[in-house]
Amino acid sequence: MSLAKKFGIALLVLLLVLVVGGYFVTRGSTATIPIDEVVGTDPRLAEPDAEFFPTIRIAEPVGWAAGEAPTPAAGLQVSRFAEGLDHPRTIHTLPNGDVLVSLTRAPATQEEGGIQGWIAGLLKGRAGATGPSPDQVVLLRDSDGDGRADVRQVVVEGIASPSGLAWRDGTLYVAAHNAVYAYPYALGAAKVAGPGRKLTDLAVGGGHWMRNLILSPDGGNLYVAVGSDTNIADKGLAAEEGRALIWEFDLKTGSRRQFAGGLRNANGLDFNPWSGELWTTVNERDMLGPDLVPDYLTNVPLGVQYGWPWVYWGDNYDRRVEYPIPDYISYVRTPEYSLGPHVAALGLVFTREGGRLGERFARGALIARHGSWNRKPPSGYDVVFVAFDERGNPQGPPVPVLSGFLTGEGTTRGRPTWVDWAGDGALLVSDDTAGIIWRTIAPGARPVGPARRVESTSLPPRRELRGQEATFGPADYARQVPGQ
């Protein structure tokens, strides 16, 4: 047998192996639990079904045709605030109404860990997430009030994969993938007034490279979310040092501390206007089947631990993790609200004074669900509203605000990424693969009034022990006692 013939046979065998392997990799398993049963405050959790290969179901971006737009909820209108942007991710509206947008992708040195990371890396091109990072922060301004940005200026450039943005008292804070910087910046200026001053280093890149920011209401502390490198610490725990957490950085002293941990990939950050507490959206782990694990929305008390990588959704152990279980696992907190498995929840903003989405969306949180890459059928690819009760707690199912991103033909027109309020009360939504900032408003709606902070008082002290014959009155409890 000639060498050429042997080579041809070997090539055919290799091709057959790739085809068969590709079939099993892309076939995956299909979700069996209705999506409305895996969201909310008490989601139904499936039995874990560990996968060697993740289910692959990429919705390839095809873009929006001229005149096309997402489908808004009844009573809302949607239009293009800006378009032609190179992969817009985070949005931050300044006090004067100017809108800052980070144009960014993963750093060039990005390396994802584990087999999931390898496969995901191969398929990111199809999802529209590859290519060089623009590394810019751009200002958009609607100077004539017609709901469309007519001014576009590069405010910051050259920073490595910028994402988190915050501003206060003449200082613009920008998080690169590996550090946080402070720039002198006056409202209305065309660009920053000088070079950035490094405030703190961060864990470099990793599988989750975005680093999101928010300032405390008093401006004294800066909170920085840093995601994990891998799915379940596939490279070892040492590689996850300084990751899967939220830092609290003291702007006066320059010190920092871990504010919250065990958060695989915290993204959106905002303060609950009714309780004053920090909340976040979190992307949970993969490869336990299409119905696990729910991404979630939750509060972040100081010192809280959410259990990654050992446990998920409270006390559910991930048996794939073989590292010794730490003592603090006994104190892991259960998330407040499930947003659904694999939805890739990113941007988060609470309703606030001046918002104009109408009474239906006047009290709650708005969340951009970027969309799954590993679930059949796809999940996410929308912007949803989660209602909050009078005490500042989530309730009910998520309500679609913007949908229609999926075409129904295995492709997507875009992927909603971040949310923030415009100066005129409209909701702005970045669509990274389409390069568009969408503007949504309820025409004629009254601006939302200020949130009323929930105040509570301590229970009165017990002044005597009354044993088993004790009687209790309304003052002994926070609730009304029947018959008293």
C-alpha positions in Angstrom: 0.0 0.0 0.0 1.4 3.4 -1.0 2.2 6.1 1.5 -0.4 8.4 -0.2 -3.1 5.7 0.2 -2.2 5.1 3.9 -2.4 8.9 4.5 -5.8 9.1 2.8 -7.2 6.3 4.9 -5.8 7.9 8.1 -7.4 11.2 7.1 -10.8 9.5 6.5 -10.6 7.8 9.9 -9.8 11.1 11.6 -12.6 12.8 9.8 -15.0 10.0 10.9 -13.9 10.3 14.5 -14.4 14.1 14.4 -17.9 13.7 12.9 -19.0 11.1 15.4 -17.4 13.0 18.3 -19.1 16.2 17.1 -22.4 14.5 17.0 -22.2 13.4 20.6 -20.8 16.7 21.8 -23.5 18.8 20.1 -26.5 16.4 20.7 -26.5 16.9 24.5 -29.6 16.5 26.6 -32.9 18.5 26.5 -34.5 20.3 29.4 -37.4 18.4 30.9 -38.7 20.9 33.6 -40.8 23.8 32.3 -39.0 27.0 32.7 -41.7 28.6 34.9 -40.9 25.9 37.5 -37.2 26.7 37.8 -37.5 30.4 38.4 -38.6 32.5 41.4 -38.1 32.2 45.1 -38.7 28.5 45.3 -37.4 26.9 42.1 -37.7 23.2 41.4 -34.2 21.6 41.3 -33.6 18.7 39.0 -31.4 15.7 39.9 -27.8 16.5 38.8 -26.8 14.8 35.6 -23.0 15.3 35.3 -21.8 15.7 31.7 -18.4 14.9 30.4 -19.1 17.2 27.4 -21.4 20.2 27.9 -24.6 20.4 25.8 -23.8 22.8 23.0 -26.6 24.9 21.5 -25.2 28.2 20.2 -27.7 30.7 18.9 -25.6 32.3 16.2 -26.0 36.1 16.0 -27.4 37.3 12.7 -28.0 41.0 13.6 -31.1 43.2 13.3 -32.3 44.3 9.9 -33.2 48.0 9.3 -36.3 48.8 11.2 -36.2 45.7 13.4 -36.2 45.9 17.2 -36.9 43.7 20.2 -40.5 43.1 21.2 -41.4 45.3 24.2 -43.9 44.5 26.9 -47.4 45.9 26.4 -47.4 49.7 26.9 -43.7 50.1 26.1 -41.9 51.4 23.1 -38.3 50.5 22.0 -36.0 52.4 19.7 -32.2 52.6 18.9 -30.4 55.0 21.2 -27.1 54.3 19.5 -25.8 51.7 17.0 -22.6 50.8 15.1 -20.7 50.2 18.4 -18.0 47.6 18.7 -19.2 45.1 21.3 -20.8 47.4 23.9 -21.0 45.7 27.3 -21.5 47.8 30.5 -23.5 51.1 30.6 -23.3 53.8 33.2 -25.4 57.0 33.1 -23.8 60.1 34.6 -25.7 62.7 36.7 -25.8 65.1 33.7 -27.5 62.4 31.5 -24.4 61.5 29.5 -24.1 57.7 29.0 -20.8 55.9 29.3 -20.4 52.5 27.5 -17.5 50.1 27.7 -16.5 48.7 24.3 -14.7 45.5 25.3 -14.0 41.8 24.8 -11.9 39.2 26.7 -8.2 40.1 27.0 -5.9 38.6 24.3 -4.2 36.4 26.9 -7.5 34.8 27.9 -7.3 31.1 28.6 -10.2 29.2 29.9 -9.8 26.1 32.1 -11.1 22.6 31.9 -12.8 20.8 29.0 -15.7 23.1 29.2 -13.5 26.1 28.7 -11.8 24.4 25.8 -15.0 23.7 24.0 -16.5 27.0 24.9 -13.5 28.7 23.4 -13.9 26.9 20.1 -17.5 28.0 19.9 -17.2 31.6 21.0 -16.6 32.8 17.5 -20.0 31.5 16.5 -21.5 33.3 19.4 -19.9 36.6 18.3 -17.6 36.9 21.3 -14.2 36.6 19.7 -11.9 39.2 18.2 -9.6 41.9 19.5 -11.0 44.0 22.3 -11.7 47.7 21.4 -10.5 48.7 24.9 -12.5 51.9 25.0 -15.0 53.8 27.2 -17.2 55.8 25.0 -19.5 58.7 25.9 -22.9 58.9 24.2 -25.0 62.1 24.5 -28.5 62.9 23.4 -28.0 66.7 23.0 -31.4 67.5 21.4 -33.6 65.3 23.5 -35.0 63.1 20.6 -34.1 59.8 22.3 -31.1 59.1 20.1 -27.4 59.8 20.8 -26.0 62.4 18.5 -22.6 62.8 20.2 -20.1 60.0 20.5 -16.7 60.6 22.1 -13.9 58.2 23.3 -13.4 59.2 27.0 -10.9 56.5 27.9 -8.9 54.1 25.7 -6.0 51.7 26.0 -7.2 50.1 29.2 -7.2 46.3 29.0 -10.7 44.9 28.6 -12.6 47.6 30.6 -15.9 46.7 32.1 -17.0 48.1 35.4 -17.8 51.9 35.4 -18.6 54.3 38.3 -18.4 58.1 38.8 -18.5 60.4 41.7 -17.1 63.9 42.6 -14.9 64.3 39.5 -13.5 60.8 39.5 -14.3 58.1 37.0 -13.6 54.6 38.2 -12.9 51.9 35.5 -12.2 48.2 36.1 -9.9 46.5 33.7 -9.7 42.7 33.7 -6.7 42.9 36.1 -7.0 46.2 38.1 -9.2 49.2 39.0 -8.2 52.7 37.9 -9.4 56.2 38.9 -9.4 59.0 36.3 -9.9 62.7 36.8 -13.1 63.4 34.8 -15.4 66.4 34.9 -19.0 66.0 33.8 -19.5 67.1 30.2 -15.8 66.8 29.3 -14.8 65.1 26.0 -12.3 62.8 27.8 -10.5 62.2 31.0 -8.2 64.9 32.2 -5.2 62.7 32.9 -3.8 59.2 33.2 -5.5 56.7 35.4 -4.3 56.0 39.0 -4.3 52.3 39.9 -6.3 51.7 43.0 -5.9 48.0 43.3 -4.8 44.9 41.4 -7.3 42.2 40.6 -7.0 38.5 39.6 -6.0 38.5 35.9 -8.5 37.6 33.2 -9.7 34.0 33.6 -12.7 32.3 32.3 -14.8 35.1 33.7 -12.9 38.3 32.8 -15.4 41.1 33.5 -14.9 43.1 36.6 -17.9 45.1 37.6 -18.1 48.1 40.0 -20.5 50.0 42.1 -19.9 52.8 44.7 -21.6 52.7 48.1 -24.4 55.3 48.4 -22.1 57.5 50.6 -19.3 57.2 48.1 -16.8 55.8 50.6 -16.5 52.3 49.3 -16.1 50.7 45.9 -17.4 47.2 45.4 -15.7 45.0 42.8 -17.1 41.7 41.5 -14.6 39.2 40.3 -15.7 35.9 38.7 -14.1 32.5 38.9 -11.5 31.2 36.4 -13.3 27.9 35.7 -16.5 26.0 36.2 -15.8 24.2 39.5 -12.2 25.1 40.2 -11.0 22.8 37.5 -7.4 24.2 37.7 -7.3 23.8 41.5 -8.2 26.1 44.4 -4.9 28.1 44.1 -5.9 29.3 40.7 -9.1 30.7 42.2 -7.4 32.9 44.7 -9.0 36.4 44.6 -11.9 35.1 42.5 -15.5 34.1 42.9 -16.1 37.0 45.3 -16.9 40.7 45.7 -14.2 43.0 47.1 -14.9 46.0 49.2 -12.3 48.8 48.6 -12.1 51.7 51.1 -11.4 54.8 49.0 -10.1 56.7 51.9 -7.6 54.2 53.3 -6.8 52.2 50.2 -7.5 49.0 52.0 -9.7 46.2 50.8 -11.4 43.1 52.2 -13.5 40.3 50.9 -17.1 41.4 51.3 -18.8 38.2 50.0 -17.6 34.9 48.7 -18.6 31.6 47.0 -20.2 33.6 44.1 -19.1 31.8 40.9 -19.5 34.7 38.6 -21.2 37.8 40.1 -22.1 40.4 37.5 -24.6 43.2 37.9 -24.4 45.2 41.2 -27.0 47.5 42.6 -28.3 48.7 46.0 -31.8 47.7 46.9 -33.6 51.1 47.5 -36.0 49.6 50.1 -33.4 47.9 52.3 -30.2 49.6 51.4 -28.5 46.2 50.9 -26.2 45.3 48.0 -27.7 42.9 45.5 -26.1 41.0 42.6 -26.8 38.7 39.7 -24.7 35.4 39.6 -24.0 32.9 36.8 -23.8 29.5 38.4 -22.0 26.3 37.3 -22.4 24.2 34.2 -22.4 20.5 33.1 -25.0 19.2 35.6 -27.7 19.0 32.9 -29.9 21.5 31.2 -32.1 22.1 34.2 -29.2 22.9 36.6 -27.9 25.1 38.1 -30.1 28.2 38.3 -28.4 31.6 37.8 -29.7 33.9 40.5 -30.5 37.3 41.9 -29.6 37.7 45.6 -28.7 40.1 48.4 -25.1 40.3 49.5 -24.8 40.9 53.3 -21.3 41.5 54.7 -19.4 38.3 55.1 -21.9 36.2 53.2 -20.8 32.9 51.6 -22.7 31.2 48.8 -20.7 28.0 48.6 -19.0 27.8 45.2 -17.6 25.3 44.2 -18.7 22.8 46.8 -22.4 23.5 47.0 -25.2 25.2 45.0 -28.6 26.7 45.9 -28.0 26.3 49.6 -27.1 22.8 50.7 -26.9 20.9 47.4 -23.4 19.4 47.1 -21.7 19.1 43.8 -20.2 15.6 44.0 -17.7 16.4 41.2 -15.7 18.7 43.5 -13.1 16.6 45.3 -11.3 19.3 47.4 -11.7 19.2 51.2 -14.9 20.8 52.3 -14.3 24.0 54.4 -16.0 24.5 57.8 -17.9 27.5 56.6 -20.1 25.4 54.3 -22.4 25.0 57.3 -23.2 28.7 57.0 -23.8 28.9 53.3 -26.7 31.1 52.3 -29.5 30.1 49.9 -29.9 32.6 47.0 -33.1 34.8 47.1 -34.4 34.4 43.6 -33.8 32.0 40.6 -33.5 33.5 37.2 -33.4 30.1 35.5 -30.6 27.7 34.5 -27.9 28.9 32.0 -29.6 32.2 31.3 -26.4 34.1 31.8 -27.8 36.9 34.0 -25.6 40.0 33.6 -26.8 43.6 34.0 -29.0 44.6 37.0 -30.7 47.8 38.0 -33.4 48.5 40.5 -36.3 50.8 39.7 -35.5 54.3 40.9 -36.9 57.8 41.0 -37.6 59.2 37.6 -38.0 55.8 35.8 -40.6 55.8 33.1 -41.7 52.3 32.4 -45.2 52.6 33.8 -46.8 51.4 37.0 -46.4 47.7 36.1 -42.7 48.1 36.3 -42.5 50.6 39.1 -41.2 48.5 42.0 -38.5 45.8 41.3 -35.4 44.9 39.4 -34.6 44.8 35.7 -32.1 42.2 34.5 -30.5 41.4 31.2 -30.3 37.7 30.6 -27.5 37.4 28.0 -28.6 33.9 26.9 -27.4 30.3 27.1 -24.8 28.6 25.0 -25.3 25.1 26.5 -29.0 24.5 26.9 -31.7 22.9 24.8 -33.9 24.7 24.3 -32.1 28.0 24.7 -32.8 30.1 27.8 -32.5 33.8 28.4 -31.9 36.2 25.5 -34.2 38.8 27.0 -34.6 41.5 29.6 -36.9 40.7 32.5 -38.5 42.5 35.4 -38.6 40.9 38.9 -41.2 42.5 41.1 -40.4 43.4 44.8 -42.9 43.6 47.6 -43.2 46.5 50.1 -40.5 45.1 52.3 -38.0 44.9 49.5 -38.1 41.2 48.7 -38.5 39.6 45.2 -41.8 37.9 44.4 -43.6 36.2 41.5 -42.1 35.0 38.2 -39.8 37.1 36.0 -41.9 39.3 33.5 -40.5 39.9 30.0 -39.7 43.5 29.3 -37.8 43.0 26.0 -37.9 39.8 24.0 -37.7 38.7 20.4 -33.9 38.4 20.3 -34.2 34.7 19.3 -35.4 34.1 15.8 -36.9 30.6 16.4 -34.5 29.3 13.7 -31.5 28.6 15.9 -30.1 32.1 15.6 -30.4 35.3 17.5 -30.6 38.9 16.4 -28.6 40.0 19.4 -27.8 39.4 23.0 -28.9 41.8 25.8 -26.0 42.5 28.1 -26.4 45.5 30.5 -29.1 47.8 31.8 -29.2 51.3 33.2 -31.6 54.3 33.4 -31.2 57.2 31.0 -31.5 60.7 32.3 -35.0 61.0 30.9 -36.3 57.9 32.7 -36.0 55.5 29.7 -34.3 52.1 30.2 -31.1 51.6 28.2 -30.0 48.1 27.2 -26.7 47.2 25.6 -26.8 44.5 22.9 -23.2 43.5 22.5 -23.3 41.2 19.4 -25.5 43.7 17.5 -23.5 46.8 18.6 -26.7 48.6 19.6 -28.0 50.4 22.7 -31.7 50.0 22.9 -34.0 52.6 24.6 -37.3 51.5 26.1 -39.9 53.8 27.6 -43.7 53.9 28.3 -44.9 57.0 26.5 -46.9 59.3 28.7 -46.0 57.4 31.9 -45.4 59.4 35.0 -41.9 59.3 36.5 -41.6 56.9 39.4 -41.4 58.6 42.8 -38.7 58.0 45.3 -38.5 54.6 47.0 -39.6 54.6 50.6 -36.9 53.0 52.8 -38.2 50.1 54.9 -37.5 51.0 58.6 -37.8 48.5 61.4 -37.4 48.6 65.2 -36.0 46.0 67.6 -38.3 43.9 69.7 -38.7 45.2 73.2 -36.6 43.4 75.9 -38.2 40.8 78.0 -38.4 42.1 81.6 -39.5 38.9 83.4 -39.5 35.1 83.0 -43.0 33.7 83.1 -42.2 30.0 82.6 -44.7 27.6 80.9 -47.6 29.7 82.0 -46.4 32.6 80.0 -48.8 34.8 78.1 -47.8 36.8 75.1 -49.1 40.0 73.7 -48.6 41.9 70.5 -45.5 43.6 71.8 -43.7 40.2 72.1 -43.6 39.6 68.3 -43.1 41.5 65.1 -46.4 40.2 63.9 -49.9 40.6 65.2 -51.0 37.8 67.5 -54.5 36.5 66.8 -57.0 37.2 69.5 -55.0 40.0 71.2 
